[in-house]
Amino acid sequence: MPKPDITPGAPCWIDLMTSDTEKAKTFYSALFGWTYETGDEEKYGGYITALKDGRMVAGIMAKQADMGAMPDVWSTYLRTDDIKATTEAAAAHGGQVYLEPMEVPEQGSMAMYGDASGASIGAWEFGGMTGYELAAEAGAPAWHELLSKDYEAAVTFYQKVFGWDTDVMSDTPEFRYTTLGAGDDAKAGIMDASGFLPDQVPSMWSVYFAVEDTDATVEQATALGATITQPAEDTPFGRLATVQDPTGAVFKVIQDLGQTA
C-alpha cells in the first residue's frame, strides 16, 4: 500500500493528548489493532508512536500536570513547508499562536494554533518524519473535519494560512460545508456548526478512523469502557458513529468512506 499523498496544507498527522497513556494504549490496541513504539524520554519526552500493520498512523502523549482541566483530546496537524511563515500568517489572520515553532530533533518542526474560530490546529514541517504512513484503511485516519462556530472566518483562515484550495460542497442554511480539494480528492472539511454546538463547546477538529464494521466497532468500544455519544447511523459517506474513549477523548469511526475500508 503506497504512502498517503500529503500535499502542503493537508492533514498529515494526528495525536492523542491523554491523562492515562497505558489505558489509551490498551484501548486503541484492542479496538484498532495498534502496536506501539516509545521515543527516547530525553529527546522526545517519551512520545508514543502508534502503528497499524507496521505503518505509523498516530501519536500518543501524556497530558502534563500544568494543563489542569484541559480534556483529553485528539489533534490534527496540517503540513507546512515553512512553519515560521505559517505561524506569522496564523497570527495575522485572526488566529492565536498557542505553541511557537519547535524543532523535534531529526523529525521536523511543530506549532499549535487557535484558528480564527477558536479551534485548535497543529502545523508540522517535514523533516525525517513525513506524516502518517496509512490512511483510509481500517484502523487508520480516514477524514478530518472542523466543526466551526464561525464558518466564514474559518474558511478564510485556512485559505490564507495553509493555502487551501477550497470547494463548496453545500451552502444551504441547514448544511454549509467546504472541503480542501473537491470530490474524491478532498482531504478535509469545514462544517458550519453554529446551529448545533452548545454554547459551552468550542469550535473543534474531529478525527475519523476507518473501520470495517461500524456497529461491531461500537459494540467493542463499549465493552472496552468507551461511551457512544452518537449512535451508528447511515450517512451519504458511510456508516458513522461518535465515540468517547475511556478517558474522555472523542473521535469518530466510519465504514466505507468513499471506498471499502
C-alpha positions in Angstrom: 0.0 0.0 0.0 1.6 3.3 -1.0 2.1 6.1 1.5 -0.8 8.7 1.5 -0.3 11.7 -0.8 0.1 14.5 1.7 0.3 17.8 -0.1 1.1 21.1 1.7 -1.8 22.3 3.8 -3.4 18.8 4.1 -3.7 16.8 7.2 -0.5 14.9 7.8 -0.6 13.6 11.4 -2.8 13.1 14.4 -2.0 12.6 18.1 -3.8 12.0 21.3 -3.2 14.0 24.5 -4.3 11.7 27.3 -4.3 11.6 31.0 -3.5 7.8 31.0 -1.2 6.6 28.3 -1.4 3.0 29.4 -5.2 2.9 29.4 -5.2 4.6 25.9 -2.7 2.1 24.5 -4.7 -0.8 25.8 -7.9 0.6 24.4 -6.7 1.5 20.9 -4.7 -1.7 20.6 -7.8 -3.7 21.2 -10.1 -1.6 19.1 -7.8 -0.9 16.1 -5.0 -3.5 16.3 -2.4 -0.9 17.0 1.1 -1.6 18.2 3.5 1.0 19.7 7.0 2.4 19.8 8.0 4.8 22.6 10.5 7.5 21.8 13.5 8.4 23.9 12.4 10.2 27.1 15.2 12.8 27.0 14.9 13.6 23.2 11.2 13.1 22.6 9.6 13.2 26.1 8.5 9.5 25.8 6.2 10.3 22.8 4.4 7.1 21.7 4.0 6.3 18.0 1.1 4.0 17.1 1.4 1.7 14.2 -1.1 -0.3 12.2 0.4 -3.3 10.4 3.8 -1.8 10.9 2.9 1.7 9.5 2.7 4.9 11.5 -0.8 6.1 12.0 -0.9 8.3 15.1 0.9 9.6 18.2 0.0 9.4 21.9 1.5 11.7 24.6 0.8 12.2 28.3 -1.1 15.2 29.4 1.1 17.4 31.6 0.1 18.2 35.2 0.1 22.0 34.5 -2.6 21.6 31.8 -5.2 21.5 34.6 -8.8 20.8 33.5 -8.0 20.5 29.8 -9.8 17.5 28.5 -8.1 14.5 26.8 -8.2 15.3 23.1 -7.3 14.1 19.6 -5.5 16.8 17.5 -5.0 17.2 13.8 -1.8 18.6 12.2 -1.6 20.2 8.8 1.5 20.0 6.6 3.5 23.2 6.0 6.7 23.7 4.1 7.6 26.9 6.1 6.4 26.7 9.7 7.8 30.2 10.5 5.8 31.8 7.7 2.7 29.8 8.6 2.9 30.9 12.2 3.2 34.5 11.2 0.2 34.1 8.8 -1.9 32.4 11.6 -1.4 35.4 13.9 -2.1 37.9 11.0 -5.4 36.2 10.0 -7.2 36.1 13.3 -5.6 33.1 14.9 -3.7 32.7 18.1 -0.3 31.0 18.5 -0.5 28.5 21.3 2.9 27.0 20.7 5.7 28.7 18.7 7.5 26.6 16.2 9.5 24.0 18.0 12.1 21.7 16.4 11.7 18.0 17.1 15.2 16.5 16.8 15.7 14.7 13.5 11.9 14.6 12.8 10.7 18.1 11.8 9.1 21.1 13.4 5.7 21.6 15.0 3.5 24.5 16.1 0.0 24.8 17.6 -2.6 27.5 16.9 -6.1 28.5 17.7 -7.8 29.2 14.3 -10.0 32.3 13.6 -13.0 30.4 15.0 -11.2 29.2 18.1 -10.4 25.6 17.2 -7.0 24.2 18.0 -5.0 23.0 15.0 -1.4 21.9 14.7 1.2 22.5 12.0 4.0 20.2 11.0 7.0 20.9 8.8 8.5 17.7 7.5 12.0 16.5 8.5 12.7 12.9 9.0 9.0 12.2 9.9 6.8 12.8 6.9 3.4 12.1 8.3 1.2 9.1 8.8 2.0 6.1 6.5 -1.5 4.7 6.2 -4.9 6.4 5.7 -8.5 5.4 4.8 -7.7 1.8 5.8 -9.2 0.1 8.8 -7.6 1.4 12.0 -6.1 4.4 10.3 -7.3 8.0 10.0 -9.9 8.5 7.2 -11.1 12.1 7.4 -10.5 15.3 9.3 -13.4 17.8 9.9 -13.6 21.2 11.6 -16.9 21.9 13.3 -16.8 25.7 13.3 -19.0 28.3 15.1 -17.6 31.0 12.7 -17.7 29.2 9.4 -16.7 32.1 7.1 -13.8 33.2 9.3 -12.6 29.6 9.5 -12.7 29.0 5.7 -10.8 32.2 5.1 -8.2 31.3 7.8 -7.3 28.0 6.2 -7.2 29.6 2.7 -4.9 32.3 3.9 -2.7 30.5 6.4 -2.4 27.0 4.9 -3.1 27.8 1.2 -6.2 25.7 1.0 -7.8 25.4 -2.5 -11.4 25.0 -1.3 -14.6 23.7 -2.8 -18.1 24.5 -1.5 -19.8 21.1 -1.2 -23.1 22.6 0.2 -24.3 26.1 1.0 -27.8 25.8 2.4 -29.0 27.2 5.8 -29.3 23.6 7.0 -25.9 22.4 5.8 -22.9 24.6 4.9 -19.7 22.6 4.2 -16.5 23.5 2.4 -13.7 21.0 1.6 -10.0 21.1 1.0 -10.0 19.9 -2.6 -13.1 18.6 -4.4 -14.9 15.3 -4.7 -12.9 12.2 -4.2 -9.7 14.3 -4.0 -11.0 16.2 -0.9 -8.7 15.8 2.1 -10.6 17.7 4.9 -13.8 19.6 5.6 -15.2 22.6 7.4 -18.8 22.5 8.6 -20.9 25.3 9.9 -21.6 24.1 13.4 -23.1 27.4 14.8 -26.5 25.9 14.8 -25.9 22.8 16.9 -22.8 23.1 19.0 -23.8 24.0 22.6 -22.6 27.4 24.0 -20.0 25.8 26.2 -18.5 23.7 23.4 -15.9 25.5 21.3 -15.2 25.0 17.6 -13.2 21.8 17.2 -11.5 19.5 14.8 -12.7 15.9 14.7 -10.7 12.8 13.6 -12.4 10.0 11.8 -11.0 6.5 11.8 -11.9 3.9 9.1 -13.3 0.7 10.3 -14.6 -2.5 8.6 -17.8 -2.6 10.5 -19.1 0.4 12.5 -21.7 -1.5 14.5 -19.1 -4.1 15.6 -16.6 -1.4 16.4 -19.2 0.5 18.6 -20.1 -2.8 20.4 -16.4 -3.5 21.0 -15.6 0.1 22.1 -18.4 0.0 24.6 -17.1 -3.3 26.0 -13.7 -1.7 26.4 -15.1 1.1 28.5 -15.9 3.8 25.9 -19.1 5.9 25.7 -21.0 6.2 22.5 -22.0 9.9 22.1 -23.6 9.5 18.7 -25.0 6.0 17.8 -24.2 4.4 14.5 -26.2 5.9 11.6 -26.1 5.8 7.8 -24.8 8.9 6.1 -24.1 9.7 2.4 -20.4 9.0 3.2 -20.7 5.8 5.2 -22.0 4.4 8.5 -20.8 6.8 11.2 -20.6 6.8 15.0 -19.0 9.1 17.6 -17.0 7.5 20.4 -15.6 8.9 23.7 -12.7 6.8 24.8 -12.3 5.6 28.4 -10.6 8.8 29.5 -12.8 11.2 27.5 -11.2 11.8 24.2 -13.7 12.0 21.3 -13.3 10.5 17.8 -15.5 9.2 15.0 -15.5 5.9 13.2 -16.8 5.4 9.7 -17.3 2.4 7.5 -16.8 2.8 3.7 -15.7 6.4 3.4 -15.5 6.6 -0.3 -14.2 3.1 -0.6 -14.3 -0.1 1.4 -12.2 0.3 4.5 
